[in-house]
Amino acid sequence: MIIKNGYVVTMDEELKVIRDGAVVIDEDRIIEVGKTTDVLKKHHDDEVLDAKCMMVLPGFVNTHNHLYQTIMRGLGDDGEGMRPAGYRWDIDLLRGLDKEACYASGIMSMVEMIRSGITCTQDSHYINFHGDSIDGIAESARAAGVRLVLGRGSWDLKGLAPTELTEDIGTAIKESRKVSKRWNDGDMTKVIYEASLLSQVSDELILETKRAAREDGLGWGMHIQGPLASYKDDPRTGDKSLRRYGGRAIEYLHSLDVLGPDSLLIHCTFISNREIPILAQTGTPVAHCPCANAWAGRSIVTPVPSMLDMGVTVGLGTDGAMTNNSLDMLHAMNFAALINKVNYGTTKAMTAERILNMSTIQAARALCLDNQVGSLEKGKKADIVLIDLKAPGIAPAILPVKNLVYSATSTCVDTVIINGKKVMERRELLTLDEEKAVEESEKQAWRLVEGSGHLDLYPDFLNRGNMTYGD
Ligand SMILES: [Zn+2]
């Protein structure tokens, strides 16, 4: 396939932009990037995509997500639908998340993500009431043809983590390894192990999941959303080492020797300035999900500009539909640009170019995929997005990258190619049936809410009883 006549933004090391550029794809790889006239002298193909008035970009890499959440979108907004105490979400609702529900949720997510130019997503899956629910997630990505970094999460501190979701360390490792054996193919699906959330897992779980990941040659991940031992009944509260680190999560994790380029830290809110150099020195990447942080009403924004200045790898993430609530990458890009300006009190704190970097090559690096995707370069996998520069929201596109970040919406995304295959062309989805995806996700959403046994938590549902699906 040859993509010709495009405004090609390579995101390579020199951040080369080629006006009237072309990209040549052979099977799943890019074999040439250059000026259209030069490329057409050397290459011929039956399949030629004219990208006139289009921006040609590497596919967006979403560094953090929870695909299971899409069928529960909206249920926890504005502090509603939450459990009065303990874990934030309604456990009885989550109990219904079997493989079928997760598949429907995953497929709905894929539709939304492809439409916004996402070609690769991370996923943290830790709702393991049904052992095979994670298979539903993995299968949805395979069906859509979307690249997936699948994190199998676990929690073990009863009382801090919701008891119903905890498991012992042996089970966590065994189940994680099962998932990697089943799904890790080193190509379209890559498995990582996760100790879900720093404040709700033991040091042993952190060490053992990381050890298993090292042994299996896989990545590892963890959410950091607060200082260490932020709950008073955390067993580490009286710990000497904790006092030594003054509750600083990164210093503590560094002391456990679990940091490094293949350890993805999600959020990193509440990070102090003295911890940023540790992230830089150890090469530890951060997944920045500003919409989710703001959604939860946190006044502390991850200090991304300082991290970038010090050389920390930061990838942008949408996070899941229960805390964003959108899986639209362009929405996340726009919000990330604005909130970091607010946080630093200057418009220069975050630029469109930095945001695009964090959505492509840096995001790929955060997921240890930068040797495969994240830029348009010879030898890389063909994950490519075409943006219509004539679309309302981006036109007139004198400065296409600025407009992409500050004003474009997903309706500007025209064509999406993943692993050399078109998954959307001229806004038409090619691997998924959108109508069916919506119908199935609605069906599963209703089933979950009705099955939770307390519709009282969701008053809006009670008012819409005649909208049930099925029979
Ligand atoms: Zn998360």
Residues whose N, C-alpha, C, O or C-beta is under 5 A from the ligand:
A	BS01	ZN	none
